[in-house]
Amino acid sequence: MHRPHDQGMKLEEWCLLLVLALLWGGSFFFFKILVSAVPPFTVVLGRVGLAALALNLFLLFRRDVLVLDRSAWLRLLLLGALNNVIPFSAIAFGETRIPSGVAAILNATTPVFTIMVAHFFTHDEKLRWSKIIGIVMGFFGVDVLIGPALFGGRAQQSLMGELACLSAALSYGFGGVYGRKFKGLPPLKLATGQLTASTVLVLPFSLVIDHPWSLAFPSVTIWSAFAGIAFLSTALAFILYFRLLATAGATNLSLVTFLLPIMALLLGTVFLGETIRWYAIAGLVLIGSGLAAIDGRPWRRARALLNSGPTDSKP
Protein backbone atom coordinates (compact mmCIF):
# COMPACT_ATOMS: atom_id res chain seq x y z
CA MET A 1 0.00 0.00 0.00
CA HIS A 2 1.38 3.41 -0.94
CA ARG A 3 1.83 5.93 1.82
CA PRO A 4 0.43 9.47 1.51
CA HIS A 5 2.46 11.75 -0.76
CA ASP A 6 3.40 14.10 2.04
CA GLN A 7 4.78 11.41 4.36
CA GLY A 8 8.56 11.27 4.55
CA MET A 9 10.65 8.30 3.55
CA LYS A 10 12.59 6.07 5.90
CA LEU A 11 16.40 6.13 5.96
CA GLU A 12 16.55 2.83 4.06
CA GLU A 13 14.32 4.26 1.33
CA TRP A 14 16.43 7.41 1.03
CA CYS A 15 19.52 5.21 0.63
CA LEU A 16 17.81 3.13 -2.07
CA LEU A 17 16.70 6.33 -3.81
CA LEU A 18 20.30 7.57 -3.88
CA VAL A 19 21.47 4.20 -5.24
CA LEU A 20 18.77 4.34 -7.94
CA ALA A 21 19.84 7.88 -8.90
CA LEU A 22 23.46 6.66 -9.07
CA LEU A 23 22.49 3.68 -11.25
CA TRP A 24 20.43 5.76 -13.67
CA GLY A 25 22.97 8.58 -13.65
CA GLY A 26 25.60 5.95 -14.33
CA SER A 27 23.89 5.02 -17.60
CA PHE A 28 25.08 8.34 -19.09
CA PHE A 29 28.59 7.57 -17.84
CA PHE A 30 28.52 4.10 -19.42
CA PHE A 31 27.05 5.47 -22.66
CA LYS A 32 29.98 7.88 -22.95
CA ILE A 33 32.49 5.03 -22.61
CA LEU A 34 30.64 2.77 -25.04
CA VAL A 35 30.11 5.26 -27.87
CA SER A 36 33.86 5.85 -28.01
CA ALA A 37 34.24 2.39 -29.57
CA VAL A 38 30.78 1.04 -30.50
CA PRO A 39 28.12 2.54 -32.85
CA PRO A 40 24.92 3.80 -31.16
CA PHE A 41 22.45 1.09 -32.28
CA THR A 42 24.81 -1.67 -31.16
CA VAL A 43 25.27 0.09 -27.82
CA VAL A 44 21.48 0.09 -27.40
CA LEU A 45 21.26 -3.57 -28.46
CA GLY A 46 23.81 -4.52 -25.83
CA ARG A 47 21.99 -2.55 -23.14
CA VAL A 48 18.44 -3.80 -23.75
CA GLY A 49 19.47 -7.31 -24.84
CA LEU A 50 21.58 -8.10 -21.79
CA ALA A 51 19.06 -6.44 -19.44
CA ALA A 52 16.18 -8.38 -21.01
CA LEU A 53 18.15 -11.60 -20.53
CA ALA A 54 18.82 -10.74 -16.88
CA LEU A 55 15.18 -9.90 -16.09
CA ASN A 56 13.83 -12.96 -17.90
CA LEU A 57 16.21 -15.15 -15.91
CA PHE A 58 15.10 -13.33 -12.73
CA LEU A 59 11.45 -14.15 -13.53
CA LEU A 60 12.41 -17.74 -14.33
CA PHE A 61 14.19 -18.00 -10.97
CA ARG A 62 10.96 -16.83 -9.33
CA ARG A 63 9.00 -19.35 -11.43
CA ASP A 64 6.99 -16.50 -12.90
CA VAL A 65 7.73 -16.81 -16.63
CA LEU A 66 6.53 -14.04 -18.96
CA VAL A 67 3.68 -15.36 -21.13
CA LEU A 68 1.74 -12.83 -23.26
CA ASP A 69 -0.59 -12.91 -26.24
CA ARG A 70 0.10 -11.37 -29.65
CA SER A 71 -1.85 -8.18 -28.90
CA ALA A 72 0.17 -7.53 -25.73
CA TRP A 73 3.47 -8.04 -27.56
CA LEU A 74 2.42 -5.58 -30.29
CA ARG A 75 1.66 -2.96 -27.66
CA LEU A 76 4.97 -3.71 -25.94
CA LEU A 77 6.80 -3.15 -29.22
CA LEU A 78 5.40 0.40 -29.34
CA LEU A 79 6.17 0.97 -25.67
CA GLY A 80 9.70 -0.38 -26.16
CA ALA A 81 10.24 1.97 -29.08
CA LEU A 82 9.10 5.01 -27.07
CA ASN A 83 10.75 4.13 -23.75
CA ASN A 84 13.93 2.37 -24.88
CA VAL A 85 14.91 2.19 -28.55
CA ILE A 86 14.29 5.82 -29.59
CA PRO A 87 15.56 7.56 -26.42
CA PHE A 88 18.53 5.23 -25.84
CA SER A 89 19.61 5.61 -29.48
CA ALA A 90 19.20 9.39 -29.32
CA ILE A 91 21.20 9.64 -26.09
CA ALA A 92 23.95 7.38 -27.46
CA PHE A 93 24.13 9.54 -30.60
CA GLY A 94 24.04 12.70 -28.49
CA GLU A 95 26.90 11.58 -26.28
CA THR A 96 29.18 11.25 -29.30
CA ARG A 97 28.98 15.05 -29.37
CA ILE A 98 28.32 16.37 -25.84
CA PRO A 99 29.47 15.51 -22.28
CA SER A 100 27.52 12.89 -20.36
CA GLY A 101 26.57 15.40 -17.65
CA VAL A 102 24.95 17.76 -20.15
CA ALA A 103 23.06 14.83 -21.67
CA ALA A 104 21.71 13.92 -18.22
CA ILE A 105 20.62 17.50 -17.51
CA LEU A 106 18.72 17.66 -20.81
CA ASN A 107 17.17 14.28 -20.01
CA ALA A 108 15.85 15.78 -16.77
CA THR A 109 13.30 17.65 -18.90
CA THR A 110 11.39 14.36 -19.32
CA PRO A 111 8.70 15.32 -16.74
CA VAL A 112 8.21 18.64 -18.58
CA PHE A 113 7.51 16.84 -21.84
CA THR A 114 5.39 14.22 -20.06
CA ILE A 115 2.93 16.74 -18.63
CA MET A 116 2.70 18.47 -22.00
CA VAL A 117 1.94 15.18 -23.76
CA ALA A 118 -0.51 14.22 -21.00
CA HIS A 119 -2.35 17.53 -21.42
CA PHE A 120 -3.07 16.84 -25.09
CA PHE A 121 -3.53 13.05 -25.00
CA THR A 122 -5.34 12.41 -21.70
CA HIS A 123 -8.63 13.64 -20.25
CA ASP A 124 -7.68 13.87 -16.58
CA GLU A 125 -4.18 15.42 -16.55
CA LYS A 126 -4.58 18.96 -17.79
CA LEU A 127 -2.13 21.80 -17.25
CA ARG A 128 -2.36 23.93 -14.11
CA TRP A 129 -0.59 27.20 -13.43
CA SER A 130 2.13 25.50 -11.36
CA LYS A 131 2.83 23.12 -14.24
CA ILE A 132 2.87 25.96 -16.78
CA ILE A 133 5.38 27.85 -14.63
CA GLY A 134 7.47 24.67 -14.36
CA ILE A 135 7.42 24.20 -18.14
CA VAL A 136 8.53 27.79 -18.74
CA MET A 137 11.38 27.48 -16.23
CA GLY A 138 12.40 24.11 -17.65
CA PHE A 139 12.62 25.40 -21.20
CA PHE A 140 14.42 28.52 -20.00
CA GLY A 141 17.02 26.15 -18.51
CA VAL A 142 17.23 24.34 -21.86
CA ASP A 143 17.81 27.69 -23.58
CA VAL A 144 20.69 28.40 -21.23
CA LEU A 145 22.21 24.99 -22.01
CA ILE A 146 21.76 25.14 -25.77
CA GLY A 147 22.38 28.86 -26.23
CA PRO A 148 26.20 28.70 -26.38
CA ALA A 149 26.01 26.14 -29.21
CA LEU A 150 23.20 27.96 -31.02
CA PHE A 151 24.47 31.52 -30.77
CA GLY A 152 28.02 31.24 -29.50
CA GLY A 153 31.24 29.81 -30.74
CA ARG A 154 30.68 26.19 -29.83
CA ALA A 155 30.58 23.63 -32.64
CA GLN A 156 27.26 22.91 -34.29
CA GLN A 157 27.90 19.23 -33.58
CA SER A 158 27.23 20.08 -29.94
CA LEU A 159 23.85 21.47 -30.92
CA MET A 160 23.01 18.25 -32.77
CA GLY A 161 23.90 16.23 -29.69
CA GLU A 162 21.83 18.44 -27.40
CA LEU A 163 18.79 18.28 -29.69
CA ALA A 164 19.15 14.49 -29.85
CA CYS A 165 19.03 14.27 -26.04
CA LEU A 166 16.01 16.57 -25.98
CA SER A 167 14.26 14.31 -28.50
CA ALA A 168 14.98 11.41 -26.12
CA ALA A 169 13.19 13.28 -23.32
CA LEU A 170 10.24 13.92 -25.64
CA SER A 171 10.08 10.22 -26.52
CA TYR A 172 10.13 9.34 -22.80
CA GLY A 173 7.20 11.75 -22.39
CA PHE A 174 5.12 9.88 -24.96
CA GLY A 175 6.25 6.55 -23.49
CA GLY A 176 5.24 7.60 -19.99
CA VAL A 177 1.73 8.52 -21.10
CA TYR A 178 1.30 5.44 -23.30
CA GLY A 179 2.64 3.18 -20.54
CA ARG A 180 -0.33 4.08 -18.33
CA LYS A 181 -2.51 1.97 -20.62
CA PHE A 182 -0.87 -1.21 -19.29
CA LYS A 183 -3.14 -1.78 -16.33
CA GLY A 184 -3.22 -5.55 -15.86
CA LEU A 185 0.47 -6.42 -16.26
CA PRO A 186 2.64 -6.49 -13.11
CA PRO A 187 5.35 -3.78 -13.26
CA LEU A 188 8.32 -6.18 -13.31
CA LYS A 189 6.77 -8.19 -16.13
CA LEU A 190 6.02 -4.95 -17.96
CA ALA A 191 9.69 -3.94 -17.72
CA THR A 192 10.83 -7.40 -18.85
CA GLY A 193 8.43 -7.45 -21.79
CA GLN A 194 9.34 -3.92 -22.78
CA LEU A 195 13.07 -4.69 -22.81
CA THR A 196 12.52 -7.97 -24.67
CA ALA A 197 10.44 -6.19 -27.32
CA SER A 198 13.07 -3.45 -27.53
CA THR A 199 15.74 -6.04 -28.25
CA VAL A 200 13.70 -7.40 -31.16
CA LEU A 201 13.18 -3.86 -32.49
CA VAL A 202 16.76 -2.62 -32.36
CA LEU A 203 18.45 -5.82 -33.57
CA PRO A 204 17.80 -5.15 -37.32
CA PHE A 205 19.11 -1.56 -37.02
CA SER A 206 22.31 -2.81 -35.42
CA LEU A 207 22.80 -5.49 -38.08
CA VAL A 208 21.95 -3.35 -41.13
CA ILE A 209 23.50 -0.02 -40.11
CA ASP A 210 26.32 -0.81 -37.67
CA HIS A 211 27.55 -4.17 -39.06
CA PRO A 212 28.73 -5.24 -35.58
CA TRP A 213 30.67 -8.23 -36.98
CA SER A 214 33.05 -5.77 -38.66
CA LEU A 215 33.92 -3.97 -35.41
CA ALA A 216 37.12 -4.56 -33.51
CA PHE A 217 36.74 -7.03 -30.63
CA PRO A 218 35.70 -4.99 -27.57
CA SER A 219 38.23 -4.32 -24.86
CA VAL A 220 37.73 -5.24 -21.20
CA THR A 221 36.67 -1.64 -20.55
CA ILE A 222 33.92 -1.82 -23.18
CA TRP A 223 32.65 -5.20 -21.93
CA SER A 224 32.63 -3.81 -18.38
CA ALA A 225 30.64 -0.78 -19.54
CA PHE A 226 28.14 -3.07 -21.29
CA ALA A 227 27.77 -5.09 -18.10
CA GLY A 228 27.36 -1.91 -16.05
CA ILE A 229 24.74 -0.29 -18.25
CA ALA A 230 22.74 -3.51 -18.75
CA PHE A 231 22.90 -5.24 -15.38
CA LEU A 232 23.29 -2.23 -13.04
CA SER A 233 21.75 0.79 -14.77
CA THR A 234 18.89 -1.18 -16.34
CA ALA A 235 18.07 -4.58 -14.79
CA LEU A 236 19.01 -3.83 -11.15
CA ALA A 237 17.67 -0.28 -11.47
CA PHE A 238 14.26 -1.62 -12.53
CA ILE A 239 14.16 -3.99 -9.54
CA LEU A 240 15.01 -1.13 -7.14
CA TYR A 241 12.52 1.13 -8.90
CA PHE A 242 9.64 -1.27 -8.39
CA ARG A 243 10.63 -1.94 -4.78
CA LEU A 244 10.64 1.79 -4.02
CA LEU A 245 7.40 2.25 -5.94
CA ALA A 246 5.75 -0.29 -3.65
CA THR A 247 7.15 1.06 -0.36
CA ALA A 248 7.66 4.81 -0.86
CA GLY A 249 5.05 5.56 -3.53
CA ALA A 250 5.27 7.20 -6.93
CA THR A 251 5.37 10.77 -5.57
CA ASN A 252 8.37 10.18 -3.33
CA LEU A 253 10.04 8.13 -6.04
CA SER A 254 9.80 11.08 -8.45
CA LEU A 255 12.52 12.78 -6.37
CA VAL A 256 15.03 10.67 -8.32
CA THR A 257 14.53 13.12 -11.21
CA PHE A 258 16.29 15.82 -9.17
CA LEU A 259 19.19 13.59 -8.13
CA LEU A 260 19.97 11.79 -11.39
CA PRO A 261 21.67 14.64 -13.31
CA ILE A 262 23.76 15.52 -10.24
CA MET A 263 25.05 11.94 -10.09
CA ALA A 264 25.79 11.97 -13.84
CA LEU A 265 27.68 15.27 -13.52
CA LEU A 266 29.78 13.91 -10.66
CA LEU A 267 30.60 10.67 -12.49
CA GLY A 268 31.53 12.53 -15.68
CA THR A 269 33.73 14.99 -13.82
CA VAL A 270 35.53 12.50 -11.56
CA PHE A 271 36.00 9.55 -13.96
CA LEU A 272 35.82 11.04 -17.46
CA GLY A 273 37.54 14.35 -16.85
CA GLU A 274 34.55 16.35 -18.14
CA THR A 275 34.48 20.05 -17.29
CA ILE A 276 31.35 21.47 -15.69
CA ARG A 277 30.63 24.75 -17.49
CA TRP A 278 28.70 27.62 -15.94
CA TYR A 279 25.80 27.16 -18.36
CA ALA A 280 25.48 23.49 -17.32
CA ILE A 281 25.07 24.48 -13.66
CA ALA A 282 22.71 27.34 -14.56
CA GLY A 283 20.65 25.07 -16.79
CA LEU A 284 20.52 22.41 -14.08
CA VAL A 285 19.30 24.93 -11.48
CA LEU A 286 16.61 26.31 -13.79
CA ILE A 287 15.40 22.87 -14.91
CA GLY A 288 15.44 21.68 -11.30
CA SER A 289 13.40 24.71 -10.25
CA GLY A 290 10.94 23.94 -13.01
CA LEU A 291 10.64 20.36 -11.79
CA ALA A 292 10.09 21.63 -8.25
CA ALA A 293 7.26 23.85 -9.51
CA ILE A 294 5.71 20.89 -11.33
CA ASP A 295 6.12 18.61 -8.30
CA GLY A 296 4.66 21.22 -5.96
CA ARG A 297 5.90 19.80 -2.67
CA PRO A 298 8.68 22.36 -2.00
CA TRP A 299 6.18 25.21 -2.40
CA ARG A 300 3.52 23.49 -0.28
CA ARG A 301 6.01 22.92 2.51
CA ALA A 302 7.29 26.50 2.28
CA ARG A 303 3.72 27.84 2.56
CA ALA A 304 3.05 25.53 5.50
CA LEU A 305 6.12 26.86 7.32
CA LEU A 306 5.14 30.47 6.62
CA ASN A 307 1.56 29.92 7.74
CA SER A 308 2.42 27.91 10.85
CA GLY A 309 3.89 30.85 12.76
CA PRO A 310 5.48 30.57 16.21
CA THR A 311 3.90 28.13 18.65
CA ASP A 312 3.33 28.85 22.29
CA SER A 313 5.49 26.95 24.71
CA LYS A 314 4.99 26.33 28.41
CA PRO A 315 7.75 26.17 30.97
Residue pairs with C-beta under 8 A, 6 or more apart in sequence:
2 246
2 249
2 250
3 248
3 249
3 252
4 249
5 249
5 251
5 252
5 297
6 297
6 300
9 17
9 248
9 252
13 244
13 247
13 248
13 252
16 240
16 243
16 244
17 244
17 248
17 252
17 253
17 255
17 256
17 259
18 259
19 240
20 237
20 240
20 241
20 244
20 256
21 256
21 259
21 260
21 262
21 263
22 263
23 232
23 233
23 236
23 237
23 240
24 233
24 237
24 256
24 260
24 263
25 104
25 259
25 260
25 261
25 262
25 263
25 264
25 266
25 267
26 228
26 229
26 232
26 233
26 263
26 264
26 267
27 47
27 229
27 233
27 234
27 237
28 91
28 95
28 100
28 101
28 103
28 104
28 107
28 264
28 267
28 268
29 100
29 264
29 267
29 268
29 271
29 272
30 225
30 226
30 228
30 229
30 233
31 43
31 91
31 92
31 95
31 100
31 103
31 229
32 95
32 99
32 100
32 268
32 272
33 221
33 222
33 225
33 272
34 43
34 46
34 92
34 222
34 225
34 226
34 229
35 43
35 92
35 93
35 95
35 96
37 215
37 216
37 218
37 219
37 222
38 46
38 210
38 215
38 218
38 222
39 206
39 209
39 210
39 212
39 215
40 89
40 92
40 93
40 96
40 210
41 89
41 92
41 202
41 205
41 206
41 209
41 210
42 206
42 210
42 212
42 215
43 88
43 92
44 84
44 85
44 88
44 89
44 92
44 198
44 202
44 206
45 199
45 202
45 203
45 206
45 212
46 226
46 229
46 230
47 88
47 226
47 229
47 230
47 233
47 234
48 80
48 84
48 85
48 88
48 195
48 198
48 199
48 202
48 230
48 234
49 199
49 203
49 230
50 226
50 227
50 230
50 231
50 234
50 235
51 195
51 230
51 231
51 234
51 235
51 238
52 192
52 195
52 196
52 198
52 199
54 230
54 231
54 235
55 188
55 191
55 192
55 195
55 235
55 238
56 66
56 192
56 196
58 188
58 192
58 235
58 239
59 65
59 66
59 188
59 189
59 192
64 189
66 189
66 192
66 193
66 196
68 76
68 185
68 193
72 185
72 193
73 193
73 197
75 181
75 182
76 193
76 194
76 196
76 197
77 197
77 200
77 201
78 178
79 175
79 178
79 179
79 182
79 194
79 197
80 194
80 195
80 196
80 197
80 198
80 201
81 198
81 201
82 171
82 172
82 174
82 175
82 178
83 171
83 172
83 175
83 176
83 179
83 194
83 198
84 194
84 195
84 198
84 202
85 198
85 201
85 202
86 167
86 168
86 171
87 167
87 168
87 169
87 171
87 172
87 175
88 168
89 202
89 205
90 164
90 165
90 167
90 168
90 171
91 103
91 107
91 164
91 165
91 168
93 161
93 164
94 103
94 106
94 160
94 161
94 162
94 163
94 164
94 165
94 168
95 103
95 161
95 165
96 161
97 157
97 158
97 160
97 161
97 162
97 164
98 158
98 161
98 162
98 165
99 268
99 272
99 274
99 275
99 280
100 264
100 267
100 268
100 272
100 274
101 261
101 264
101 265
101 267
101 268
101 269
101 274
101 276
101 280
102 145
102 162
102 165
102 280
103 161
103 165
103 264
104 260
104 261
104 263
104 264
104 265
105 141
105 145
105 261
105 264
105 265
105 280
105 283
105 284
105 287
106 142
106 145
106 162
106 165
106 166
106 168
106 169
107 165
107 168
107 169
107 172
107 260
107 261
108 169
108 257
108 258
108 260
108 261
108 284
108 287
108 288
108 291
109 138
109 139
109 141
109 142
109 166
109 169
109 287
110 169
110 172
110 173
110 176
110 257
111 254
111 257
111 291
111 294
112 134
112 135
112 138
112 139
112 169
112 173
112 287
112 290
112 291
112 294
113 169
113 170
113 172
113 173
113 174
114 172
114 173
114 176
114 177
115 125
115 127
115 131
115 134
115 135
115 294
116 127
116 135
116 173
117 173
117 174
117 176
117 177
118 125
118 176
118 177
119 125
119 126
119 127
121 177
122 177
122 180
127 135
130 293
130 294
130 296
130 299
131 293
131 294
133 290
133 293
134 290
134 291
134 292
134 293
134 294
134 295
135 290
135 294
136 290
137 286
137 287
137 289
137 290
137 293
138 286
138 287
138 290
138 291
138 294
139 290
140 286
140 290
141 282
141 283
141 284
141 285
141 286
141 287
141 288
141 289
141 290
142 166
142 283
142 287
144 279
144 282
144 283
144 286
145 162
145 279
145 280
145 283
146 159
146 162
146 163
147 279
148 154
148 277
148 279
149 155
149 156
149 158
149 159
149 162
150 159
179 190
182 190
185 193
187 242
187 245
188 238
188 239
188 242
191 238
191 242
195 234
206 212
218 226
241 253
244 252
244 253
245 253
251 297
254 295
257 291
258 288
258 291
258 292
261 284
261 287
262 284
265 276
265 280
265 284
268 274
269 275
269 276
292 298
292 299
293 299
